[in-house]
Protein backbone atom coordinates (compact mmCIF):
# COMPACT_ATOMS: atom_id res chain seq x y z
CA UNK A 1 0.00 0.00 0.00
CA UNK A 2 1.41 3.36 -1.05
CA UNK A 3 1.73 6.14 1.54
CA UNK A 4 -0.18 9.36 1.03
CA UNK A 5 1.79 12.48 0.12
CA UNK A 6 1.51 14.90 3.04
CA UNK A 7 3.56 17.79 1.69
CA UNK A 8 3.93 19.03 -1.83
CA UNK A 9 5.70 22.08 -0.41
CA UNK A 10 8.98 22.46 1.43
CA UNK A 11 8.87 23.47 5.09
CA UNK A 12 9.93 27.03 4.22
CA UNK A 13 7.22 27.37 1.58
CA UNK A 14 4.64 26.00 4.02
CA UNK A 15 5.62 28.65 6.54
CA UNK A 16 5.30 31.43 3.99
CA UNK A 17 1.91 30.18 2.84
CA UNK A 18 0.52 29.74 6.33
CA UNK A 19 1.67 33.17 7.46
CA UNK A 20 0.40 34.74 4.27
CA UNK A 21 -2.98 33.11 4.75
CA UNK A 22 -3.09 34.23 8.38
CA UNK A 23 -2.27 37.75 7.25
CA UNK A 24 -5.12 37.50 4.75
CA UNK A 25 -7.40 36.23 7.52
CA UNK A 26 -6.32 39.03 9.84
CA UNK A 27 -6.92 41.60 7.10
CA UNK A 28 -10.35 40.11 6.43
CA UNK A 29 -11.25 40.26 10.12
CA UNK A 30 -13.12 43.36 11.23
CA UNK A 31 -11.85 43.04 14.79
CA UNK A 32 -8.24 42.90 13.65
CA UNK A 33 -8.41 46.71 13.62
CA UNK A 34 -8.80 46.73 17.39
CA UNK A 35 -6.13 44.18 18.36
CA UNK A 36 -3.20 45.29 20.49
CA UNK A 37 -0.81 43.84 23.03
CA UNK A 38 -1.21 46.60 25.63
CA UNK A 39 -3.87 47.32 28.22
CA UNK A 40 -5.05 50.34 26.18
CA UNK A 41 -6.30 48.11 23.37
CA UNK A 42 -9.97 47.27 23.03
CA UNK A 43 -9.00 43.65 22.34
CA UNK A 44 -5.90 42.59 24.23
CA UNK A 45 -3.93 40.12 22.15
CA UNK A 46 -2.04 37.49 24.15
CA UNK A 47 0.62 35.41 22.44
CA UNK A 48 2.23 33.67 25.43
CA UNK A 49 0.94 30.73 27.44
CA UNK A 50 1.05 29.92 31.12
CA UNK A 51 1.69 26.24 31.82
CA UNK A 52 -0.78 24.50 34.08
CA UNK A 53 -1.26 20.98 35.32
CA UNK A 54 -3.78 20.35 32.52
CA UNK A 55 -1.79 21.82 29.67
CA UNK A 56 -1.55 25.48 28.70
CA UNK A 57 -3.77 28.52 29.09
CA UNK A 58 -3.51 32.18 28.21
CA UNK A 59 -3.88 34.61 31.10
CA UNK A 60 -4.82 38.29 31.14
CA UNK A 61 -4.35 40.21 34.41
CA UNK A 62 -6.42 43.20 35.47
CA UNK A 63 -5.10 45.47 38.25
CA UNK A 64 -7.73 47.23 40.34
CA UNK A 65 -7.56 50.91 41.32
CA UNK A 66 -6.76 51.71 44.93
CA UNK A 67 -9.88 52.13 47.07
CA UNK A 68 -8.48 53.75 50.21
CA UNK A 69 -8.21 57.53 50.80
CA UNK A 70 -4.60 57.59 51.98
CA UNK A 71 -3.19 59.28 55.09
CA UNK A 72 -3.53 62.97 55.99
CA UNK A 73 -0.83 65.23 57.43
CA UNK A 74 1.58 63.59 59.86
CA UNK A 75 -0.73 60.72 60.68
CA UNK A 76 1.07 57.40 60.57
CA UNK A 77 1.26 55.91 57.09
CA UNK A 78 3.55 53.00 57.95
CA UNK A 79 1.43 49.94 58.58
CA UNK A 80 -1.56 51.47 56.77
CA UNK A 81 -0.40 50.72 53.25
CA UNK A 82 -2.99 49.37 50.85
CA UNK A 83 -2.32 46.17 48.96
CA UNK A 84 -2.87 46.32 45.22
CA UNK A 85 -5.42 43.83 43.92
CA UNK A 86 -5.12 41.97 40.65
CA UNK A 87 -7.48 39.55 38.97
CA UNK A 88 -6.37 36.87 36.53
CA UNK A 89 -8.63 36.03 33.61
CA UNK A 90 -7.90 32.59 32.17
CA UNK A 91 -8.53 32.11 28.46
CA UNK A 92 -9.00 28.52 27.36
CA UNK A 93 -7.43 27.76 23.99
CA UNK A 94 -8.39 25.36 21.23
CA UNK A 95 -7.79 24.88 17.54
CA UNK A 96 -10.21 25.72 14.77
CA UNK A 97 -9.67 24.04 11.38
CA UNK A 98 -11.29 23.81 8.00
CA UNK A 99 -10.32 22.22 4.66
CA UNK A 100 -11.03 21.97 0.95
CA UNK A 101 -10.68 18.83 -1.15
CA UNK A 102 -10.54 18.71 -4.93
CA UNK A 103 -12.50 16.19 -6.99
CA UNK A 104 -9.47 15.01 -8.95
CA UNK A 105 -7.08 15.48 -11.89
CA UNK A 106 -9.71 15.37 -14.64
CA UNK A 107 -11.87 17.99 -12.93
CA UNK A 108 -8.76 20.11 -12.42
CA UNK A 109 -7.78 19.75 -16.08
CA UNK A 110 -11.23 20.92 -17.19
CA UNK A 111 -11.17 24.05 -15.03
CA UNK A 112 -9.17 27.26 -15.35
CA UNK A 113 -9.49 27.93 -11.61
CA UNK A 114 -6.34 27.44 -9.56
CA UNK A 115 -7.33 25.20 -6.66
CA UNK A 116 -4.53 26.21 -4.27
CA UNK A 117 -4.94 29.95 -4.85
CA UNK A 118 -8.70 29.84 -4.49
CA UNK A 119 -8.47 27.60 -1.44
CA UNK A 120 -6.14 30.07 0.25
CA UNK A 121 -8.57 32.91 -0.42
CA UNK A 122 -11.71 31.17 0.80
CA UNK A 123 -10.01 29.67 3.86
CA UNK A 124 -8.57 33.01 4.93
CA UNK A 125 -11.96 34.68 4.51
CA UNK A 126 -13.61 31.85 6.45
CA UNK A 127 -11.23 32.25 9.39
CA UNK A 128 -11.63 36.03 9.53
CA UNK A 129 -15.41 35.69 9.43
CA UNK A 130 -15.53 33.09 12.21
CA UNK A 131 -13.23 35.14 14.43
CA UNK A 132 -15.52 38.15 14.00
CA UNK A 133 -18.64 36.12 14.73
CA UNK A 134 -17.18 34.52 17.85
CA UNK A 135 -15.86 37.85 19.11
CA UNK A 136 -19.24 39.58 18.84
CA UNK A 137 -21.07 36.62 20.35
CA UNK A 138 -18.59 36.60 23.25
CA UNK A 139 -18.88 40.35 23.84
CA UNK A 140 -22.68 40.21 23.65
CA UNK A 141 -22.92 37.16 25.89
CA UNK A 142 -24.64 34.88 23.37
CA UNK A 143 -23.72 31.20 23.06
CA UNK A 144 -21.92 29.89 19.96
CA UNK A 145 -25.00 27.78 19.22
CA UNK A 146 -26.44 30.93 17.59
CA UNK A 147 -25.47 32.94 14.56
CA UNK A 148 -25.11 36.69 14.97
CA UNK A 149 -28.50 37.20 13.26
CA UNK A 150 -30.24 35.21 16.00
CA UNK A 151 -30.70 32.03 13.97
CA UNK A 152 -29.57 28.68 15.34
CA UNK A 153 -26.35 27.19 13.99
CA UNK A 154 -26.84 23.83 12.30
CA UNK A 155 -24.11 21.18 12.34
CA UNK A 156 -21.56 23.59 13.78
CA UNK A 157 -18.48 22.59 15.77
CA UNK A 158 -18.04 26.06 17.31
CA UNK A 159 -19.95 25.05 20.48
CA UNK A 160 -17.36 22.29 21.03
CA UNK A 161 -14.44 24.71 21.30
CA UNK A 162 -12.89 24.74 24.79
CA UNK A 163 -13.53 28.47 25.23
CA UNK A 164 -17.15 28.27 24.03
CA UNK A 165 -18.24 27.29 27.55
CA UNK A 166 -16.66 30.49 28.92
CA UNK A 167 -19.12 32.76 27.11
CA UNK A 168 -21.04 34.55 29.86
CA UNK A 169 -24.24 36.57 29.84
CA UNK A 170 -23.82 40.30 30.50
CA UNK A 171 -23.43 41.15 34.17
CA UNK A 172 -26.18 43.12 35.92
CA UNK A 173 -24.75 46.59 35.41
CA UNK A 174 -23.40 45.94 31.92
CA UNK A 175 -26.75 45.10 30.33
CA UNK A 176 -29.15 47.95 29.62
CA UNK A 177 -32.26 48.41 27.50
CA UNK A 178 -33.26 51.54 25.63
CA UNK A 179 -36.80 52.69 26.36
CA UNK A 180 -37.93 55.63 24.20
CA UNK A 181 -39.95 57.02 27.13
CA UNK A 182 -38.08 55.91 30.26
CA UNK A 183 -34.58 56.01 28.71
CA UNK A 184 -32.07 53.47 30.06
CA UNK A 185 -33.57 50.51 31.86
CA UNK A 186 -32.21 47.19 33.10
CA UNK A 187 -31.57 44.73 30.28
CA UNK A 188 -34.66 42.68 29.44
CA UNK A 189 -35.28 41.57 25.87
CA UNK A 190 -38.93 40.72 26.65
CA UNK A 191 -39.58 44.40 27.49
CA UNK A 192 -38.32 45.82 24.17
CA UNK A 193 -41.08 47.62 22.25
CA UNK A 194 -41.25 48.49 18.56
CA UNK A 195 -40.88 52.23 19.34
CA UNK A 196 -37.61 51.73 21.24
CA UNK A 197 -35.47 52.64 18.23
CA UNK A 198 -31.86 53.84 18.50
CA UNK A 199 -31.33 57.59 18.62
CA UNK A 200 -28.71 60.17 19.47
CA UNK A 201 -30.36 60.57 22.88
CA UNK A 202 -29.79 56.85 23.47
CA UNK A 203 -26.06 57.21 22.82
CA UNK A 204 -25.76 60.33 25.00
CA UNK A 205 -27.48 58.57 27.90
CA UNK A 206 -25.38 55.44 27.39
CA UNK A 207 -22.12 57.41 27.37
CA UNK A 208 -23.07 59.10 30.65
CA UNK A 209 -23.91 55.69 32.08
CA UNK A 210 -20.58 54.06 31.21
CA UNK A 211 -18.65 57.02 32.59
CA UNK A 212 -20.54 56.81 35.89
CA UNK A 213 -19.77 53.10 35.92
CA UNK A 214 -16.06 53.95 35.54
CA UNK A 215 -15.87 51.77 32.45
CA UNK A 216 -12.33 52.25 31.21
CA UNK A 217 -12.10 54.18 27.92
CA UNK A 218 -9.46 53.84 25.22
CA UNK A 219 -6.80 56.55 25.35
CA UNK A 220 -6.13 58.13 21.99
CA UNK A 221 -2.81 57.90 20.20
CA UNK A 222 -1.26 59.90 17.38
CA UNK A 223 -3.59 62.72 16.26
CA UNK A 224 -6.05 61.67 18.99
CA UNK A 225 -3.43 61.84 21.76
CA UNK A 226 -4.89 63.28 24.96
CA UNK A 227 -8.42 62.23 24.07
CA UNK A 228 -10.39 59.24 25.29
CA UNK A 229 -13.05 57.37 23.36
CA UNK A 230 -15.41 54.42 23.39
CA UNK A 231 -16.07 52.23 20.35
CA UNK A 232 -19.77 51.87 19.58
CA UNK A 233 -20.75 48.91 17.37
CA UNK A 234 -24.23 48.93 15.83
CA UNK A 235 -25.97 46.82 13.21
CA UNK A 236 -26.69 48.29 9.75
CA UNK A 237 -30.38 48.64 10.67
CA UNK A 238 -29.51 50.50 13.87
CA UNK A 239 -27.21 52.88 11.98
CA UNK A 240 -30.01 53.50 9.45
CA UNK A 241 -32.33 54.55 12.30
CA UNK A 242 -29.60 56.80 13.71
CA UNK A 243 -29.17 58.52 10.35
CA UNK A 244 -32.91 59.26 10.35
CA UNK A 245 -32.70 60.84 13.80
CA UNK A 246 -32.57 64.64 13.55
CA UNK A 247 -30.45 65.08 16.68
CA UNK A 248 -27.86 62.54 15.55
CA UNK A 249 -27.73 64.07 12.08
CA UNK A 250 -27.13 67.53 13.55
CA UNK A 251 -24.44 66.31 15.94
CA UNK A 252 -22.74 64.35 13.18
CA UNK A 253 -22.87 67.25 10.74
CA UNK A 254 -21.45 69.76 13.21
CA UNK A 255 -18.77 67.45 14.57
CA UNK A 256 -17.12 66.75 11.23
CA UNK A 257 -15.09 69.12 9.02
CA UNK A 258 -16.97 71.07 6.37
CA UNK A 259 -15.06 69.71 3.42
CA UNK A 260 -15.11 66.92 0.88
CA UNK A 261 -13.88 64.60 3.64
CA UNK A 262 -17.10 65.08 5.60
CA UNK A 263 -18.80 61.64 5.74
CA UNK A 264 -22.05 63.30 4.69
CA UNK A 265 -20.52 63.44 1.22
CA UNK A 266 -18.61 60.15 1.07
CA UNK A 267 -18.87 56.65 2.38
CA UNK A 268 -17.29 56.01 5.77
CA UNK A 269 -17.34 53.26 8.35
CA UNK A 270 -16.83 55.32 11.50
CA UNK A 271 -18.45 58.50 12.82
CA UNK A 272 -16.54 60.37 15.54
CA UNK A 273 -19.00 62.33 17.65
CA UNK A 274 -18.61 63.37 21.30
CA UNK A 275 -15.74 60.91 21.94
CA UNK A 276 -17.78 58.04 20.54
CA UNK A 277 -16.41 56.13 17.54
CA UNK A 278 -19.65 54.83 16.05
CA UNK A 279 -19.15 51.89 13.71
CA UNK A 280 -21.50 49.84 11.57
CA UNK A 281 -20.94 46.10 11.36
CA UNK A 282 -23.16 43.29 10.13
CA UNK A 283 -22.13 40.84 12.87
CA UNK A 284 -23.53 42.97 15.70
CA UNK A 285 -26.07 40.63 17.28
CA UNK A 286 -29.68 40.99 16.13
CA UNK A 287 -32.82 38.86 15.76
CA UNK A 288 -33.54 39.33 12.05
CA UNK A 289 -32.64 35.72 11.27
CA UNK A 290 -34.50 34.15 14.20
CA UNK A 291 -37.27 31.88 12.94
CA UNK A 292 -38.61 30.78 16.30
CA UNK A 293 -40.87 33.17 18.18
CA UNK A 294 -38.98 32.58 21.40
CA UNK A 295 -35.85 33.99 19.79
CA UNK A 296 -37.53 37.28 18.92
CA UNK A 297 -37.85 40.04 21.52
CA UNK A 298 -40.75 41.90 23.09
CA UNK A 299 -43.62 40.77 25.30
CA UNK A 300 -45.17 38.87 22.39
CA UNK A 301 -41.84 37.54 21.05
CA UNK A 302 -42.51 39.39 17.80
CA UNK A 303 -40.10 42.35 17.93
CA UNK A 304 -36.82 42.44 16.04
CA UNK A 305 -34.04 43.89 18.12
CA UNK A 306 -30.29 44.39 18.18
CA UNK A 307 -27.62 44.65 20.86
CA UNK A 308 -25.43 47.72 20.33
CA UNK A 309 -22.08 47.36 22.10
CA UNK A 310 -20.17 50.19 23.76
CA UNK A 311 -16.58 49.05 24.29
CA UNK A 312 -13.65 50.54 26.16
CA UNK A 313 -10.15 49.21 26.81
CA UNK A 314 -9.65 45.48 27.40
CA UNK A 315 -13.21 44.59 26.43
CA UNK A 316 -12.05 41.23 25.13
CA UNK A 317 -9.06 38.98 25.64
CA UNK A 318 -7.87 37.15 22.51
CA UNK A 319 -5.29 34.38 22.74
CA UNK A 320 -3.40 34.28 19.44
CA UNK A 321 -1.05 31.34 19.83
CA UNK A 322 1.69 30.55 17.33
CA UNK A 323 1.61 30.53 13.57
CA UNK A 324 -1.36 29.02 11.77
CA UNK A 325 -0.92 25.62 10.19
CA UNK A 326 -1.38 24.90 6.50
CA UNK A 327 -1.35 21.24 5.47
CA UNK A 328 -1.51 19.86 1.93
CA UNK A 329 -2.42 16.22 1.50
CA UNK A 330 -3.36 13.97 -1.43
CA UNK A 331 -6.02 11.27 -1.40
CA UNK A 332 -6.99 8.41 -3.73
CA UNK A 333 -3.45 7.57 -4.84
CA UNK A 334 -2.53 11.27 -5.18
CA UNK A 335 -5.48 11.91 -7.50
CA UNK A 336 -7.33 14.28 -5.12
CA UNK A 337 -5.44 17.19 -3.52
CA UNK A 338 -6.72 18.57 -0.24
CA UNK A 339 -5.76 21.60 1.84
CA UNK A 340 -6.48 22.19 5.51
CA UNK A 341 -5.93 25.40 7.45
CA UNK A 342 -6.18 26.02 11.17
CA UNK A 343 -5.34 28.27 14.08
CA UNK A 344 -4.95 27.87 17.84
CA UNK A 345 -6.76 30.66 19.61
CA UNK A 346 -9.14 31.53 22.43
CA UNK A 347 -11.45 34.35 23.54
CA UNK A 348 -12.85 35.61 26.80
CA UNK A 349 -14.76 38.65 28.02
CA UNK A 350 -12.94 39.75 31.20
CA UNK A 351 -14.99 40.07 34.40
CA UNK A 352 -13.68 42.31 37.17
CA UNK A 353 -14.83 43.49 40.59
CA UNK A 354 -16.06 47.04 40.03
CA UNK A 355 -15.51 49.57 42.78
CA UNK A 356 -18.48 51.51 41.37
CA UNK A 357 -20.92 48.70 42.15
CA UNK A 358 -18.96 46.45 44.51
CA UNK A 359 -19.89 43.46 42.35
CA UNK A 360 -18.25 41.49 39.55
CA UNK A 361 -18.92 43.17 36.21
CA UNK A 362 -17.89 42.78 32.59
CA UNK A 363 -14.74 44.87 32.56
CA UNK A 364 -15.27 47.26 29.69
CA UNK A 365 -18.28 46.47 27.53
CA UNK A 366 -21.92 47.56 27.80
CA UNK A 367 -24.66 45.72 25.95
CA UNK A 368 -27.50 48.05 25.01
CA UNK A 369 -30.65 46.37 23.62
CA UNK A 370 -33.12 48.22 21.40
CA UNK A 371 -35.59 47.63 18.60
CA UNK A 372 -34.67 47.87 14.90
C-alpha positions as a printed Julia matrix, in Angstrom:
372×3 Matrix{Float64}:
   0.0    0.0     0.0
   1.41   3.36   -1.05
   1.73   6.14    1.54
  -0.18   9.36    1.03
   1.79  12.48    0.12
   1.51  14.9     3.04
   3.56  17.79    1.69
   3.93  19.03   -1.83
   5.7   22.08   -0.41
   8.98  22.46    1.43
   8.87  23.47    5.09
   9.93  27.03    4.22
   7.22  27.37    1.58
   4.64  26.0     4.02
   5.62  28.65    6.54
   5.3   31.43    3.99
   1.91  30.18    2.84
   0.52  29.74    6.33
   1.67  33.17    7.46
   0.4   34.74    4.27
  -2.98  33.11    4.75
  -3.09  34.23    8.38
  -2.27  37.75    7.25
  -5.12  37.5     4.75
  -7.4   36.23    7.52
  -6.32  39.03    9.84
  -6.92  41.6     7.1
 -10.35  40.11    6.43
 -11.25  40.26   10.12
 -13.12  43.36   11.23
 -11.85  43.04   14.79
  -8.24  42.9    13.65
  -8.41  46.71   13.62
  -8.8   46.73   17.39
  -6.13  44.18   18.36
  -3.2   45.29   20.49
  -0.81  43.84   23.03
  -1.21  46.6    25.63
  -3.87  47.32   28.22
  -5.05  50.34   26.18
  -6.3   48.11   23.37
  -9.97  47.27   23.03
  -9.0   43.65   22.34
  -5.9   42.59   24.23
  -3.93  40.12   22.15
  -2.04  37.49   24.15
   0.62  35.41   22.44
   2.23  33.67   25.43
   0.94  30.73   27.44
   1.05  29.92   31.12
   1.69  26.24   31.82
  -0.78  24.5    34.08
  -1.26  20.98   35.32
  -3.78  20.35   32.52
  -1.79  21.82   29.67
  -1.55  25.48   28.7
  -3.77  28.52   29.09
  -3.51  32.18   28.21
  -3.88  34.61   31.1
  -4.82  38.29   31.14
  -4.35  40.21   34.41
  -6.42  43.2    35.47
  -5.1   45.47   38.25
  -7.73  47.23   40.34
  -7.56  50.91   41.32
  -6.76  51.71   44.93
  -9.88  52.13   47.07
  -8.48  53.75   50.21
  -8.21  57.53   50.8
  -4.6   57.59   51.98
  -3.19  59.28   55.09
  -3.53  62.97   55.99
  -0.83  65.23   57.43
   1.58  63.59   59.86
  -0.73  60.72   60.68
   1.07  57.4    60.57
   1.26  55.91   57.09
   3.55  53.0    57.95
   1.43  49.94   58.58
  -1.56  51.47   56.77
  -0.4   50.72   53.25
  -2.99  49.37   50.85
  -2.32  46.17   48.96
  -2.87  46.32   45.22
  -5.42  43.83   43.92
  -5.12  41.97   40.65
  -7.48  39.55   38.97
  -6.37  36.87   36.53
  -8.63  36.03   33.61
  -7.9   32.59   32.17
  -8.53  32.11   28.46
  -9.0   28.52   27.36
  -7.43  27.76   23.99
  -8.39  25.36   21.23
  -7.79  24.88   17.54
 -10.21  25.72   14.77
  -9.67  24.04   11.38
 -11.29  23.81    8.0
 -10.32  22.22    4.66
 -11.03  21.97    0.95
 -10.68  18.83   -1.15
 -10.54  18.71   -4.93
 -12.5   16.19   -6.99
  -9.47  15.01   -8.95
  -7.08  15.48  -11.89
  -9.71  15.37  -14.64
 -11.87  17.99  -12.93
  -8.76  20.11  -12.42
  -7.78  19.75  -16.08
 -11.23  20.92  -17.19
 -11.17  24.05  -15.03
  -9.17  27.26  -15.35
  -9.49  27.93  -11.61
  -6.34  27.44   -9.56
  -7.33  25.2    -6.66
  -4.53  26.21   -4.27
  -4.94  29.95   -4.85
  -8.7   29.84   -4.49
  -8.47  27.6    -1.44
  -6.14  30.07    0.25
  -8.57  32.91   -0.42
 -11.71  31.17    0.8
 -10.01  29.67    3.86
  -8.57  33.01    4.93
 -11.96  34.68    4.51
 -13.61  31.85    6.45
 -11.23  32.25    9.39
 -11.63  36.03    9.53
 -15.41  35.69    9.43
 -15.53  33.09   12.21
 -13.23  35.14   14.43
 -15.52  38.15   14.0
 -18.64  36.12   14.73
 -17.18  34.52   17.85
 -15.86  37.85   19.11
 -19.24  39.58   18.84
 -21.07  36.62   20.35
 -18.59  36.6    23.25
 -18.88  40.35   23.84
 -22.68  40.21   23.65
 -22.92  37.16   25.89
 -24.64  34.88   23.37
 -23.72  31.2    23.06
 -21.92  29.89   19.96
 -25.0   27.78   19.22
 -26.44  30.93   17.59
 -25.47  32.94   14.56
 -25.11  36.69   14.97
 -28.5   37.2    13.26
 -30.24  35.21   16.0
 -30.7   32.03   13.97
 -29.57  28.68   15.34
 -26.35  27.19   13.99
 -26.84  23.83   12.3
 -24.11  21.18   12.34
 -21.56  23.59   13.78
 -18.48  22.59   15.77
 -18.04  26.06   17.31
 -19.95  25.05   20.48
 -17.36  22.29   21.03
 -14.44  24.71   21.3
 -12.89  24.74   24.79
 -13.53  28.47   25.23
 -17.15  28.27   24.03
 -18.24  27.29   27.55
 -16.66  30.49   28.92
 -19.12  32.76   27.11
 -21.04  34.55   29.86
 -24.24  36.57   29.84
 -23.82  40.3    30.5
 -23.43  41.15   34.17
 -26.18  43.12   35.92
 -24.75  46.59   35.41
 -23.4   45.94   31.92
 -26.75  45.1    30.33
 -29.15  47.95   29.62
 -32.26  48.41   27.5
 -33.26  51.54   25.63
 -36.8   52.69   26.36
 -37.93  55.63   24.2
 -39.95  57.02   27.13
 -38.08  55.91   30.26
 -34.58  56.01   28.71
 -32.07  53.47   30.06
 -33.57  50.51   31.86
 -32.21  47.19   33.1
 -31.57  44.73   30.28
 -34.66  42.68   29.44
 -35.28  41.57   25.87
 -38.93  40.72   26.65
 -39.58  44.4    27.49
 -38.32  45.82   24.17
 -41.08  47.62   22.25
 -41.25  48.49   18.56
 -40.88  52.23   19.34
 -37.61  51.73   21.24
 -35.47  52.64   18.23
 -31.86  53.84   18.5
 -31.33  57.59   18.62
 -28.71  60.17   19.47
 -30.36  60.57   22.88
 -29.79  56.85   23.47
 -26.06  57.21   22.82
 -25.76  60.33   25.0
 -27.48  58.57   27.9
 -25.38  55.44   27.39
 -22.12  57.41   27.37
 -23.07  59.1    30.65
 -23.91  55.69   32.08
 -20.58  54.06   31.21
 -18.65  57.02   32.59
 -20.54  56.81   35.89
 -19.77  53.1    35.92
 -16.06  53.95   35.54
 -15.87  51.77   32.45
 -12.33  52.25   31.21
 -12.1   54.18   27.92
  -9.46  53.84   25.22
  -6.8   56.55   25.35
  -6.13  58.13   21.99
  -2.81  57.9    20.2
  -1.26  59.9    17.38
  -3.59  62.72   16.26
  -6.05  61.67   18.99
  -3.43  61.84   21.76
  -4.89  63.28   24.96
  -8.42  62.23   24.07
 -10.39  59.24   25.29
 -13.05  57.37   23.36
 -15.41  54.42   23.39
 -16.07  52.23   20.35
 -19.77  51.87   19.58
 -20.75  48.91   17.37
 -24.23  48.93   15.83
 -25.97  46.82   13.21
 -26.69  48.29    9.75
 -30.38  48.64   10.67
 -29.51  50.5    13.87
 -27.21  52.88   11.98
 -30.01  53.5     9.45
 -32.33  54.55   12.3
 -29.6   56.8    13.71
 -29.17  58.52   10.35
 -32.91  59.26   10.35
 -32.7   60.84   13.8
 -32.57  64.64   13.55
 -30.45  65.08   16.68
 -27.86  62.54   15.55
 -27.73  64.07   12.08
 -27.13  67.53   13.55
 -24.44  66.31   15.94
 -22.74  64.35   13.18
 -22.87  67.25   10.74
 -21.45  69.76   13.21
 -18.77  67.45   14.57
 -17.12  66.75   11.23
 -15.09  69.12    9.02
 -16.97  71.07    6.37
 -15.06  69.71    3.42
 -15.11  66.92    0.88
 -13.88  64.6     3.64
 -17.1   65.08    5.6
 -18.8   61.64    5.74
 -22.05  63.3     4.69
 -20.52  63.44    1.22
 -18.61  60.15    1.07
 -18.87  56.65    2.38
 -17.29  56.01    5.77
 -17.34  53.26    8.35
 -16.83  55.32   11.5
 -18.45  58.5    12.82
 -16.54  60.37   15.54
 -19.0   62.33   17.65
 -18.61  63.37   21.3
 -15.74  60.91   21.94
 -17.78  58.04   20.54
 -16.41  56.13   17.54
 -19.65  54.83   16.05
 -19.15  51.89   13.71
 -21.5   49.84   11.57
 -20.94  46.1    11.36
 -23.16  43.29   10.13
 -22.13  40.84   12.87
 -23.53  42.97   15.7
 -26.07  40.63   17.28
 -29.68  40.99   16.13
 -32.82  38.86   15.76
 -33.54  39.33   12.05
 -32.64  35.72   11.27
 -34.5   34.15   14.2
 -37.27  31.88   12.94
 -38.61  30.78   16.3
 -40.87  33.17   18.18
 -38.98  32.58   21.4
 -35.85  33.99   19.79
 -37.53  37.28   18.92
 -37.85  40.04   21.52
 -40.75  41.9    23.09
 -43.62  40.77   25.3
 -45.17  38.87   22.39
 -41.84  37.54   21.05
 -42.51  39.39   17.8
 -40.1   42.35   17.93
 -36.82  42.44   16.04
 -34.04  43.89   18.12
 -30.29  44.39   18.18
 -27.62  44.65   20.86
 -25.43  47.72   20.33
 -22.08  47.36   22.1
 -20.17  50.19   23.76
 -16.58  49.05   24.29
 -13.65  50.54   26.16
 -10.15  49.21   26.81
  -9.65  45.48   27.4
 -13.21  44.59   26.43
 -12.05  41.23   25.13
  -9.06  38.98   25.64
  -7.87  37.15   22.51
  -5.29  34.38   22.74
  -3.4   34.28   19.44
  -1.05  31.34   19.83
   1.69  30.55   17.33
   1.61  30.53   13.57
  -1.36  29.02   11.77
  -0.92  25.62   10.19
  -1.38  24.9     6.5
  -1.35  21.24    5.47
  -1.51  19.86    1.93
  -2.42  16.22    1.5
  -3.36  13.97   -1.43
  -6.02  11.27   -1.4
  -6.99   8.41   -3.73
  -3.45   7.57   -4.84
  -2.53  11.27   -5.18
  -5.48  11.91   -7.5
  -7.33  14.28   -5.12
  -5.44  17.19   -3.52
  -6.72  18.57   -0.24
  -5.76  21.6     1.84
  -6.48  22.19    5.51
  -5.93  25.4     7.45
  -6.18  26.02   11.17
  -5.34  28.27   14.08
  -4.95  27.87   17.84
  -6.76  30.66   19.61
  -9.14  31.53   22.43
 -11.45  34.35   23.54
 -12.85  35.61   26.8
 -14.76  38.65   28.02
 -12.94  39.75   31.2
 -14.99  40.07   34.4
 -13.68  42.31   37.17
 -14.83  43.49   40.59
 -16.06  47.04   40.03
 -15.51  49.57   42.78
 -18.48  51.51   41.37
 -20.92  48.7    42.15
 -18.96  46.45   44.51
 -19.89  43.46   42.35
 -18.25  41.49   39.55
 -18.92  43.17   36.21
 -17.89  42.78   32.59
 -14.74  44.87   32.56
 -15.27  47.26   29.69
 -18.28  46.47   27.53
 -21.92  47.56   27.8
 -24.66  45.72   25.95
 -27.5   48.05   25.01
 -30.65  46.37   23.62
 -33.12  48.22   21.4
 -35.59  47.63   18.6
 -34.67  47.87   14.9
